[in-house]
Structure formats: C-alpha cells, structure tokens
C-alpha cells in the first residue's frame, strides 16, 4: 500500500519532465507527510480540448466516484490494487478515461518485525521526482449551490501492485511506479487499449523500483500533524 508520501519540491520539475500545459491556481504547498484526504498535485490530460490539455491540478487524496453520496467514501479509497481495477465498479470508469500521474519526492512504508513497525522512506537517488500511476474522478456536491466553486471536488487514488526485490522485504505492496517516458501513454484519455496500457505499467514498475533507495526514519511520521524536512532524515534502526 501507499499511505503517506512526500512532495518536497517537484512542481517546477514536472513542467519540463511531463510537459504540463496548465498549472492550477491553488496548488498545495510542499509537504513531507501527505496523508489520505489531504490535497496533493496530480497530472491529468483533459479531453475537453483536442488535443487533450495536460494539467497540473490540486486534488483530494481518496477517490470519490461520481455516484457517491458524500466524500467519506474517499477515505477508504486512497489506494487501488492494479490487478483489480478493471473489475471494480469503484475504479472501472476512471481507468478507462481518467488516468492520472501523481508526482512525489518519495513515500513512506512501515516494515513489521517482531511486533514492531519501523517506518522507511523510499525515494529515487539524487532528489529526482518519482511518479505513481493514479486514477481521478470529479464529484459534484449536491448540498452546494450550482454557482459555488467548491461544488466540484477533484479526487484521486494511487494504484499499487505486489512488491518485488528489496521493497518486498519492507512491505508486500508498492505503488505502481511510472517511468516518465510512459506517462504519455498512461495519461492519454483517447486510447482504446486500456487493458494493455495497464498491463504494460504493471510489468514495467519493477524496473523503476529497482533504482529506488530507502532508509529508516523517525516514528514521528506516524502522526499526520508532523510535517517537516526532518521526517525524511535517516535515523538508527
């Protein structure tokens, strides 16, 4: 799973790496402890234009399907198993037309041993950004007026798959990592071969995972109120 991640300073890098056309006006500030229901920046290709417009937008972490009665369902849908999304009504429509890239500096995972959970920070070498495969949805709040800007809520989930190699020794699941070169194919809302795109992403993720580094960090990351660069600093195991 992926239940916490870090966005230290990747927004400006995204514009170059993923060729973003439009950046939202209300992008969230950097955070060293992004948790479910928090806002984070995602990249999506809007099909409202031809060709699609690539946007960097703020979204709520935890997918809220269009048919939801309220936002609470999103708190349980911050991750989606990549091998199940084609068959899950919660995620199926988003997989077909609303795929996203979630940029991060790294993420946290807890390794359990002898009844003790030890947090690890997993990240690319050299401070490069990393990219998670995600899905997004727009949800309309029926309790708000039609002219209320807050009526529409953009939300997202991060896809996961079985862990491999060193990451498998930390946790049995890992985010579905995307190589930047594959982002165009993943984001394209006009593609008809969604199953092939998903399979290709699942198959390619281990290559990205093999390049990542990790180290033990303070248990302070377990408290969502803590948010500082000190959280990603290595500590003694």
MIDOSE-1310 file (N, C-alpha, C; in nm, 2 decimals, decimal comma, always signed):
residues 237
xxxx	+0,08/-0,12/+0,00/+0,00/+0,00/+0,00/+0,09/+0,12/+0,00; +0,03/+0,24/-0,02/+0,10/+0,37/-0,01/+0,00/+0,46/+0,07; +0,04/+0,48/+0,20/-0,05/+0,56/+0,28/+0,00/+0,69/+0,32; +0,13/+0,72/+0,29/+0,19/+0,85/+0,31/+0,29/+0,88/+0,21
xxxx	+0,30/+1,00/+0,16/+0,41/+1,03/+0,06/+0,46/+1,18/+0,08; +0,56/+1,21/+0,01/+0,63/+1,34/+0,03/+0,63/+1,41/-0,11; +0,60/+1,54/-0,10/+0,61/+1,63/-0,22/+0,69/+1,74/-0,17; +0,82/+1,73/-0,19/+0,91/+1,84/-0,13/+0,93/+1,96/-0,22
xxxx	+0,95/+1,93/-0,35/+0,97/+2,04/-0,45/+0,98/+1,99/-0,59; +0,87/+1,94/-0,63/+0,87/+1,87/-0,77/+0,79/+1,95/-0,87; +0,71/+2,04/-0,83/+0,62/+2,11/-0,93/+0,69/+2,17/-1,05; +0,79/+2,24/-1,02/+0,86/+2,30/-1,13/+0,93/+2,20/-1,22
xxxx	+0,98/+2,09/-1,17/+1,04/+1,99/-1,25/+0,94/+1,92/-1,34; +0,81/+1,91/-1,29/+0,71/+1,84/-1,37/+0,68/+1,91/-1,50; +0,68/+2,04/-1,50/+0,65/+2,11/-1,62/+0,74/+2,07/-1,73; +0,87/+2,05/-1,70/+0,97/+2,01/-1,80/+0,96/+1,86/-1,83
xxxx	+0,95/+1,78/-1,73/+0,96/+1,63/-1,75/+0,83/+1,58/-1,81; +0,72/+1,63/-1,77/+0,59/+1,58/-1,82/+0,52/+1,67/-1,91; +0,58/+1,79/-1,94/+0,53/+1,88/-2,04/+0,39/+1,93/-2,01; +0,37/+1,98/-1,89/+0,24/+2,03/-1,84/+0,21/+2,16/-1,92
xxxx	+0,08/+2,17/-1,96/+0,04/+2,29/-2,04/-0,01/+2,39/-1,94; -0,09/+2,35/-1,84/-0,16/+2,45/-1,75/-0,13/+2,40/-1,60; -0,09/+2,50/-1,52/-0,08/+2,47/-1,38/-0,20/+2,54/-1,30; -0,26/+2,47/-1,21/-0,37/+2,52/-1,14/-0,33/+2,63/-1,05
xxxx	-0,43/+2,72/-1,01/-0,40/+2,84/-0,93/-0,39/+2,80/-0,78; -0,44/+2,69/-0,74/-0,45/+2,66/-0,59/-0,37/+2,54/-0,56; -0,25/+2,52/-0,62/-0,17/+2,40/-0,59/-0,12/+2,40/-0,45; -0,13/+2,29/-0,38/-0,09/+2,28/-0,24/+0,06/+2,31/-0,22
xxxx	+0,09/+2,35/-0,10/+0,23/+2,38/-0,06/+0,31/+2,24/-0,05; +0,44/+2,24/-0,06/+0,52/+2,12/-0,03/+0,48/+2,06/+0,10; +0,48/+1,93/+0,11/+0,45/+1,86/+0,23/+0,54/+1,74/+0,25; +0,59/+1,71/+0,37/+0,67/+1,59/+0,40/+0,59/+1,48/+0,46
xxxx	+0,46/+1,50/+0,46/+0,37/+1,40/+0,52/+0,23/+1,40/+0,47; +0,22/+1,38/+0,34/+0,09/+1,38/+0,27/+0,01/+1,26/+0,32; -0,11/+1,28/+0,37/-0,19/+1,16/+0,42/-0,33/+1,16/+0,34; -0,39/+1,05/+0,35/-0,53/+1,04/+0,28/-0,62/+1,15/+0,33
xxxx	-0,70/+1,20/+0,24/-0,79/+1,32/+0,25/-0,72/+1,45/+0,23; -0,58/+1,45/+0,24/-0,51/+1,57/+0,21/-0,51/+1,61/+0,06; -0,48/+1,73/+0,03/-0,47/+1,78/-0,11/-0,33/+1,76/-0,16; -0,32/+1,71/-0,29/-0,19/+1,70/-0,35/-0,20/+1,73/-0,50
xxxx	-0,10/+1,76/-0,56/-0,10/+1,79/-0,71/-0,10/+1,66/-0,79; -0,18/+1,65/-0,89/-0,18/+1,54/-0,99/-0,17/+1,60/-1,13; -0,13/+1,51/-1,22/-0,12/+1,55/-1,36/-0,23/+1,47/-1,43; -0,31/+1,54/-1,52/-0,41/+1,47/-1,60/-0,42/+1,53/-1,73
xxxx	-0,47/+1,46/-1,83/-0,49/+1,51/-1,96/-0,64/+1,53/-1,98; -0,68/+1,65/-1,99/-0,82/+1,69/-2,00/-0,87/+1,67/-2,15; -0,97/+1,58/-2,17/-1,02/+1,56/-2,30/-1,12/+1,66/-2,35; -1,14/+1,77/-2,28/-1,23/+1,88/-2,32/-1,17/+1,95/-2,44
xxxx	-1,04/+1,94/-2,46/-0,98/+2,00/-2,58/-0,93/+1,90/-2,67; -0,90/+1,94/-2,80/-0,84/+1,85/-2,89/-0,72/+1,92/-2,96; -0,60/+1,87/-2,93/-0,57/+1,76/-2,85/-0,59/+1,78/-2,70; -0,59/+1,68/-2,61/-0,61/+1,70/-2,47/-0,51/+1,80/-2,41
xxxx	-0,55/+1,87/-2,31/-0,47/+1,96/-2,24/-0,41/+1,90/-2,11; -0,28/+1,90/-2,10/-0,22/+1,84/-1,98/-0,22/+1,94/-1,87; -0,28/+1,90/-1,75/-0,29/+2,00/-1,64/-0,23/+1,94/-1,52; -0,18/+2,03/-1,44/-0,13/+2,00/-1,30/-0,23/+2,07/-1,21
xxxx	-0,31/+1,98/-1,13/-0,42/+2,03/-1,06/-0,41/+1,98/-0,91; -0,47/+2,05/-0,82/-0,48/+2,01/-0,68/-0,60/+1,91/-0,67; -0,58/+1,80/-0,60/-0,69/+1,70/-0,58/-0,69/+1,64/-0,44; -0,80/+1,60/-0,40/-0,81/+1,53/-0,27/-0,77/+1,39/-0,28
xxxx	-0,68/+1,34/-0,19/-0,64/+1,20/-0,19/-0,74/+1,11/-0,13; -0,79/+1,02/-0,22/-0,90/+0,93/-0,18/-1,01/+0,94/-0,28; -1,03/+0,85/-0,37/-1,12/+0,86/-0,49/-1,26/+0,87/-0,44; -1,33/+0,97/-0,50/-1,48/+0,98/-0,47/-1,55/+0,96/-0,60
xxxx	-1,61/+0,85/-0,62/-1,68/+0,82/-0,75/-1,80/+0,92/-0,77; -1,84/+0,94/-0,89/-1,95/+1,03/-0,92/-2,08/+1,00/-0,85; -2,10/+0,87/-0,82/-2,23/+0,83/-0,77/-2,23/+0,83/-0,61; -2,12/+0,87/-0,55/-2,11/+0,87/-0,40/-2,20/+0,98/-0,34
xxxx	-2,26/+0,95/-0,23/-2,35/+1,04/-0,16/-2,27/+1,15/-0,09; -2,15/+1,12/-0,04/-2,07/+1,22/+0,02/-1,92/+1,18/+0,01; -1,83/+1,27/+0,06/-1,69/+1,25/+0,04/-1,63/+1,14/+0,12; -1,70/+1,09/+0,22/-1,64/+0,99/+0,32/-1,59/+0,87/+0,26
xxxx	-1,65/+0,82/+0,14/-1,60/+0,70/+0,08/-1,46/+0,71/+0,03; -1,41/+0,84/+0,01/-1,28/+0,85/-0,04/-1,17/+0,82/+0,06; -1,20/+0,83/+0,19/-1,10/+0,80/+0,29/-1,06/+0,65/+0,29; -1,14/+0,57/+0,23/-1,11/+0,42/+0,22/-1,06/+0,39/+0,08
xxxx	-1,05/+0,48/-0,01/-1,01/+0,45/-0,15/-0,89/+0,53/-0,19; -0,79/+0,54/-0,10/-0,67/+0,61/-0,13/-0,57/+0,53/-0,21; -0,59/+0,40/-0,21/-0,51/+0,30/-0,29/-0,61/+0,21/-0,37; -0,57/+0,16/-0,49/-0,64/+0,07/-0,56/-0,55/-0,04/-0,62
xxxx	-0,58/-0,16/-0,60/-0,50/-0,27/-0,65/-0,51/-0,28/-0,80; -0,39/-0,26/-0,86/-0,38/-0,25/-1,01/-0,44/-0,37/-1,08; -0,43/-0,49/-1,02/-0,48/-0,61/-1,08/-0,63/-0,63/-1,06; -0,69/-0,54/-0,99/-0,84/-0,55/-0,97/-0,92/-0,44/-1,03
xxxx	-0,86/-0,33/-1,07/-0,93/-0,21/-1,11/-1,02/-0,22/-1,23; -0,99/-0,32/-1,32/-1,07/-0,34/-1,43/-1,21/-0,40/-1,40; -1,21/-0,47/-1,28/-1,33/-0,54/-1,24/-1,41/-0,47/-1,13; -1,35/-0,36/-1,07/-1,42/-0,29/-0,96/-1,50/-0,17/-1,00
xxxx	-1,63/-0,17/-0,98/-1,71/-0,06/-1,02/-1,66/+0,07/-0,96; -1,59/+0,07/-0,85/-1,54/+0,19/-0,79/-1,44/+0,26/-0,88; -1,36/+0,18/-0,95/-1,25/+0,23/-1,03/-1,26/+0,21/-1,18; -1,35/+0,13/-1,23/-1,35/+0,09/-1,37/-1,36/+0,21/-1,46
xxxx	-1,46/+0,30/-1,44/-1,48/+0,41/-1,53/-1,36/+0,50/-1,53; -1,30/+0,53/-1,42/-1,18/+0,61/-1,41/-1,07/+0,55/-1,49; -1,05/+0,42/-1,48/-0,94/+0,35/-1,55/-0,96/+0,38/-1,70; -1,08/+0,38/-1,75/-1,10/+0,39/-1,89/-1,07/+0,53/-1,95
xxxx	-1,11/+0,63/-1,87/-1,10/+0,77/-1,93/-1,02/+0,87/-1,84; -1,00/+0,83/-1,71/-0,95/+0,94/-1,62/-0,83/+0,88/-1,54; -0,72/+0,86/-1,61/-0,59/+0,82/-1,55/-0,51/+0,94/-1,52; -0,43/+0,93/-1,41/-0,35/+1,04/-1,36/-0,21/+1,00/-1,33
xxxx	-0,12/+1,09/-1,32/+0,01/+1,07/-1,27/+0,02/+1,15/-1,14; +0,07/+1,09/-1,03/+0,08/+1,15/-0,90/+0,23/+1,17/-0,88; +0,28/+1,30/-0,88/+0,42/+1,32/-0,86/+0,46/+1,32/-0,71; +0,58/+1,27/-0,68/+0,62/+1,27/-0,54/+0,77/+1,28/-0,53
xxxx	+0,82/+1,31/-0,42/+0,97/+1,30/-0,39/+1,00/+1,17/-0,34; +0,91/+1,10/-0,27/+0,93/+0,97/-0,21/+0,80/+0,93/-0,13; +0,81/+0,82/-0,07/+0,69/+0,78/+0,01/+0,74/+0,70/+0,13; +0,65/+0,68/+0,23/+0,69/+0,61/+0,35/+0,62/+0,47/+0,35
xxxx	+0,69/+0,37/+0,40/+0,63/+0,24/+0,42/+0,68/+0,18/+0,56; +0,59/+0,11/+0,62/+0,63/+0,05/+0,75/+0,66/-0,09/+0,74; +0,78/-0,13/+0,79/+0,82/-0,27/+0,79/+0,79/-0,33/+0,93; +0,72/-0,44/+0,94/+0,68/-0,50/+1,06/+0,78/-0,62/+1,09
xxxx	+0,83/-0,62/+1,21/+0,92/-0,72/+1,26/+0,91/-0,74/+1,41; +0,89/-0,86/+1,46/+0,88/-0,89/+1,60/+0,78/-0,79/+1,67; +0,67/-0,77/+1,60/+0,56/-0,69/+1,65/+0,59/-0,54/+1,65; +0,69/-0,50/+1,59/+0,73/-0,35/+1,59/+0,72/-0,30/+1,44
xxxx	+0,66/-0,19/+1,42/+0,66/-0,13/+1,29/+0,76/-0,02/+1,28; +0,85/-0,03/+1,18/+0,96/+0,07/+1,16/+0,93/+0,14/+1,03; +0,92/+0,27/+1,03/+0,90/+0,35/+0,90/+1,02/+0,36/+0,82; +1,01/+0,34/+0,69/+1,12/+0,36/+0,59/+1,07/+0,47/+0,50
xxxx	+1,17/+0,55/+0,45/+1,15/+0,65/+0,35/+1,21/+0,59/+0,22; +1,13/+0,58/+0,12/+1,17/+0,52/-0,01/+1,16/+0,63/-0,12; +1,27/+0,64/-0,19/+1,28/+0,76/-0,28/+1,38/+0,73/-0,39; +1,38/+0,81/-0,50/+1,48/+0,80/-0,61/+1,61/+0,86/-0,56
xxxx	+1,72/+0,82/-0,62/+1,85/+0,87/-0,58/+1,86/+1,01/-0,64; +1,94/+1,10/-0,57/+1,97/+1,23/-0,62/+1,86/+1,33/-0,62; +1,75/+1,30/-0,55/+1,64/+1,40/-0,54/+1,56/+1,41/-0,66; +1,56/+1,32/-0,76/+1,48/+1,32/-0,87/+1,33/+1,30/-0,83
xxxx	+1,23/+1,35/-0,91/+1,09/+1,32/-0,87/+1,06/+1,17/-0,91; +0,96/+1,12/-0,85/+0,90/+0,99/-0,89/+0,76/+1,00/-0,92; +0,70/+0,91/-0,99/+0,57/+0,92/-1,04/+0,49/+0,79/-1,02; +0,37/+0,81/-0,95/+0,28/+0,70/-0,93/+0,17/+0,70/-1,03
xxxx	+0,13/+0,58/-1,07/+0,01/+0,57/-1,16/-0,12/+0,59/-1,07; -0,21/+0,68/-1,12/-0,33/+0,71/-1,04/-0,45/+0,71/-1,13; -0,56/+0,73/-1,06/-0,69/+0,75/-1,13/-0,76/+0,87/-1,06; -0,84/+0,94/-1,14/-0,90/+1,06/-1,08/-1,05/+1,06/-1,11
xxxx	-1,13/+1,13/-1,03/-1,27/+1,15/-1,06/-1,31/+1,29/-1,02; -1,42/+1,34/-1,08/-1,49/+1,46/-1,04/-1,62/+1,42/-0,97; -1,64/+1,48/-0,85/-1,76/+1,45/-0,78/-1,84/+1,58/-0,75; -1,97/+1,59/-0,78/-2,05/+1,71/-0,76/-2,12/+1,70/-0,62
xxxx	-2,09/+1,80/-0,54/-2,16/+1,80/-0,40/-2,30/+1,85/-0,42; -2,40/+1,77/-0,40/-2,54/+1,81/-0,42/-2,59/+1,91/-0,31; -2,51/+1,92/-0,20/-2,55/+2,01/-0,09/-2,52/+2,16/-0,12; -2,43/+2,18/-0,23/-2,39/+2,32/-0,26/-2,46/+2,38/-0,38
xxxx	-2,47/+2,51/-0,39/-2,54/+2,57/-0,50/-2,46/+2,55/-0,63; -2,53/+2,56/-0,74/-2,47/+2,54/-0,87/-2,36/+2,64/-0,90; -2,37/+2,76/-0,85/-2,26/+2,86/-0,87/-2,15/+2,86/-0,77; -2,15/+2,76/-0,68/-2,05/+2,76/-0,58/-1,92/+2,69/-0,63
xxxx	-1,81/+2,75/-0,63/-1,69/+2,70/-0,69/-1,64/+2,57/-0,62; -1,69/+2,55/-0,49/-1,65/+2,43/-0,42/-1,74/+2,31/-0,45; -1,84/+2,33/-0,54/-1,93/+2,22/-0,56/-1,87/+2,10/-0,63; -1,77/+2,12/-0,71/-1,70/+2,01/-0,78/-1,57/+1,98/-0,70
xxxx	-1,55/+1,85/-0,67/-1,43/+1,80/-0,60/-1,36/+1,71/-0,69; -1,23/+1,74/-0,71/-1,14/+1,65/-0,78/-1,07/+1,56/-0,68; -1,07/+1,43/-0,71/-1,01/+1,34/-0,61/-0,93/+1,23/-0,69; -0,84/+1,16/-0,62/-0,76/+1,06/-0,69/-0,72/+0,95/-0,60
xxxx	-0,68/+0,84/-0,66/-0,63/+0,72/-0,59/-0,49/+0,68/-0,65; -0,41/+0,62/-0,57/-0,28/+0,57/-0,62/-0,29/+0,42/-0,64; -0,25/+0,37/-0,76/-0,25/+0,23/-0,78/-0,13/+0,16/-0,72; -0,15/+0,03/-0,68/-0,05/-0,05/-0,62/-0,04/-0,18/-0,68
xxxx	+0,07/-0,25/-0,66/+0,09/-0,39/-0,71/+0,18/-0,46/-0,61; +0,20/-0,59/-0,64/+0,29/-0,67/-0,55/+0,43/-0,61/-0,55; +0,49/-0,61/-0,43/+0,63/-0,56/-0,42/+0,73/-0,66/-0,47; +0,84/-0,61/-0,51/+0,95/-0,70/-0,56/+1,08/-0,66/-0,50
xxxx	+1,18/-0,75/-0,50/+1,31/-0,72/-0,46/+1,32/-0,67/-0,32; +1,41/-0,57/-0,30/+1,43/-0,51/-0,16/+1,30/-0,45/-0,11; +1,22/-0,39/-0,19/+1,09/-0,33/-0,14/+1,00/-0,43/-0,09; +1,01/-0,56/-0,14/+0,93/-0,66/-0,09/+0,96/-0,70/+0,05
xxxx	+1,09/-0,67/+0,09/+1,13/-0,71/+0,23/+1,07/-0,60/+0,33; +1,02/-0,49/+0,28/+0,97/-0,39/+0,36/+0,82/-0,40/+0,37; +0,75/-0,42/+0,26/+0,60/-0,44/+0,26/+0,57/-0,52/+0,13; +0,45/-0,59/+0,14/+0,41/-0,68/+0,03/+0,35/-0,60/-0,09
xxxx	+0,32/-0,47/-0,07/+0,26/-0,39/-0,18/+0,35/-0,27/-0,20; +0,35/-0,22/-0,32/+0,42/-0,10/-0,35/+0,34/-0,02/-0,45; +0,36/+0,11/-0,46/+0,29/+0,19/-0,56/+0,32/+0,14/-0,70; +0,23/+0,17/-0,80/+0,26/+0,14/-0,93/+0,34/+0,25/-0,99
xxxx	+0,47/+0,23/-1,00/+0,56/+0,34/-1,04/+0,55/+0,35/-1,19; +0,57/+0,48/-1,24/+0,57/+0,50/-1,38/+0,70/+0,56/-1,43; +0,75/+0,52/-1,53/+0,87/+0,58/-1,60/+0,81/+0,71/-1,67; +0,88/+0,82/-1,66/+0,83/+0,94/-1,73/+0,81/+0,92/-1,88
xxxx	+0,88/+0,83/-1,94/+0,86/+0,81/-2,09/+0,73/+0,74/-2,11; +0,67/+0,67/-2,01/+0,55/+0,60/-2,03/+0,43/+0,69/-1,99; +0,45/+0,81/-1,94/+0,34/+0,89/-1,89/+0,25/+0,93/-2,00; +0,29/+0,96/-2,12/+0,21/+1,00/-2,23/+0,10/+0,89/-2,26
xxxx	+0,15/+0,77/-2,26/+0,06/+0,66/-2,29/-0,04/+0,64/-2,18; +0,01/+0,65/-2,05/-0,08/+0,63/-1,94/-0,19/+0,74/-1,93; -0,15/+0,86/-1,96/-0,25/+0,97/-1,94/-0,34/+0,99/-2,06; -0,31/+0,93/-2,17/-0,39/+0,96/-2,30/-0,54/+0,91/-2,28
xxxx	-0,64/+1,00/-2,27/-0,78/+0,96/-2,25/-0,85/+0,91/-2,37; -0,78/+0,91/-2,48/-0,84/+0,87/-2,61/-0,80/+0,73/-2,65; -0,72/+0,66/-2,57/-0,67/+0,53/-2,60/-0,78/+0,43/-2,59; -0,78/+0,33/-2,67/-0,89/+0,22/-2,67/-0,83/+0,09/-2,60
xxxx	-0,70/+0,08/-2,59/-0,64/-0,04/-2,53/-0,60/-0,02/-2,39; -0,70/+0,01/-2,30/-0,68/+0,04/-2,16/-0,61/-0,08/-2,09; -0,66/-0,20/-2,12/-0,61/-0,32/-2,06/-0,46/-0,34/-2,09; -0,42/-0,31/-2,21/-0,28/-0,33/-2,25/-0,19/-0,22/-2,18
xxxx	-0,25/-0,10/-2,17/-0,18/+0,01/-2,10/-0,15/-0,03/-1,96; -0,26/-0,08/-1,89/-0,24/-0,12/-1,75/-0,14/-0,23/-1,73; -0,15/-0,33/-1,82/-0,06/-0,44/-1,81/+0,09/-0,40/-1,83; +0,11/-0,31/-1,92/+0,24/-0,26/-1,95/+0,30/-0,18/-1,83
xxxx	+0,21/-0,10/-1,76/+0,25/-0,03/-1,64/+0,29/-0,12/-1,53; +0,21/-0,23/-1,51/+0,24/-0,33/-1,41/+0,37/-0,40/-1,43; +0,39/-0,43/-1,56/+0,51/-0,51/-1,60/+0,64/-0,42/-1,59; +0,62/-0,29/-1,61/+0,74/-0,20/-1,61/+0,78/-0,15/-1,47
xxxx	+0,69/-0,15/-1,38/+0,71/-0,09/-1,25/+0,83/-0,15/-1,18; +0,86/-0,28/-1,18/+0,98/-0,33/-1,11/+1,11/-0,27/-1,16; +1,12/-0,23/-1,28/+1,24/-0,17/-1,33/+1,27/-0,04/-1,26; +1,16/+0,04/-1,24/+1,17/+0,17/-1,17/+1,20/+0,14/-1,02
xxxx	+1,13/+0,04/-0,96/+1,15/+0,00/-0,82/+1,30/-0,04/-0,79; +1,36/-0,10/-0,88/+1,50/-0,15/-0,86/+1,60/-0,03/-0,85; +1,56/+0,09/-0,89/+1,65/+0,20/-0,88/+1,63/+0,28/-0,75; +1,53/+0,25/-0,67/+1,50/+0,33/-0,56/+1,59/+0,30/-0,43
xxxx	+1,60/+0,40/-0,35/+1,68/+0,38/-0,22/+1,58/+0,39/-0,10; +1,62/+0,34/+0,01/+1,54/+0,36/+0,13/+1,63/+0,36/+0,26; +1,57/+0,42/+0,36/+1,64/+0,43/+0,49/+1,53/+0,44/+0,60; +1,57/+0,40/+0,72/+1,48/+0,41/+0,83/+1,46/+0,56/+0,87
xxxx	+1,34/+0,60/+0,91/+1,32/+0,74/+0,95/+1,24/+0,74/+1,09; +1,23/+0,85/+1,15/+1,17/+0,87/+1,28/+1,02/+0,82/+1,28; +0,98/+0,77/+1,39/+0,84/+0,72/+1,40/+0,74/+0,85/+1,41; +0,80/+0,97/+1,42/+0,72/+1,09/+1,42/+0,64/+1,10/+1,29
xxxx	+0,67/+1,03/+1,19/+0,60/+1,04/+1,06/+0,46/+0,98/+1,08; +0,44/+0,89/+1,18/+0,32/+0,83/+1,20/+0,21/+0,93/+1,25; +0,24/+1,04/+1,29/+0,15/+1,15/+1,33/+0,13/+1,24/+1,22; +0,01/+1,25/+1,17/-0,02/+1,33/+1,05/+0,00/+1,48/+1,07
xxxx	+0,00/+1,52/+1,20/+0,02/+1,66/+1,23/+0,17/+1,70/+1,21; +0,26/+1,60/+1,21/+0,40/+1,64/+1,19/+0,43/+1,65/+1,04; +0,50/+1,76/+1,01/+0,53/+1,79/+0,87/+0,65/+1,88/+0,86; +0,77/+1,82/+0,84/+0,89/+1,90/+0,83/+0,99/+1,81/+0,76
xxxx	+1,10/+1,88/+0,70/+1,20/+1,80/+0,63/+1,27/+1,70/+0,72; +1,26/+1,72/+0,86/+1,33/+1,62/+0,95/+1,27/+1,48/+0,94; +1,15/+1,47/+0,89/+1,08/+1,34/+0,88/+1,15/+1,25/+0,78; +1,22/+1,30/+0,68/+1,28/+1,21/+0,58/+1,43/+1,19/+0,62
xxxx	+1,48/+1,24/+0,73/+1,62/+1,22/+0,76/+1,64/+1,08/+0,82; +1,75/+1,02/+0,79/+1,77/+0,88/+0,84/+1,80/+0,88/+0,99; +1,75/+0,77/+1,05/+1,78/+0,75/+1,19/+1,83/+0,61/+1,21; +1,88/+0,58/+1,33/+1,92/+0,44/+1,36/+1,81/+0,35/+1,37
x	+1,82/+0,23/+1,31/+1,71/+0,13/+1,31/+1,69/+0,08/+1,45
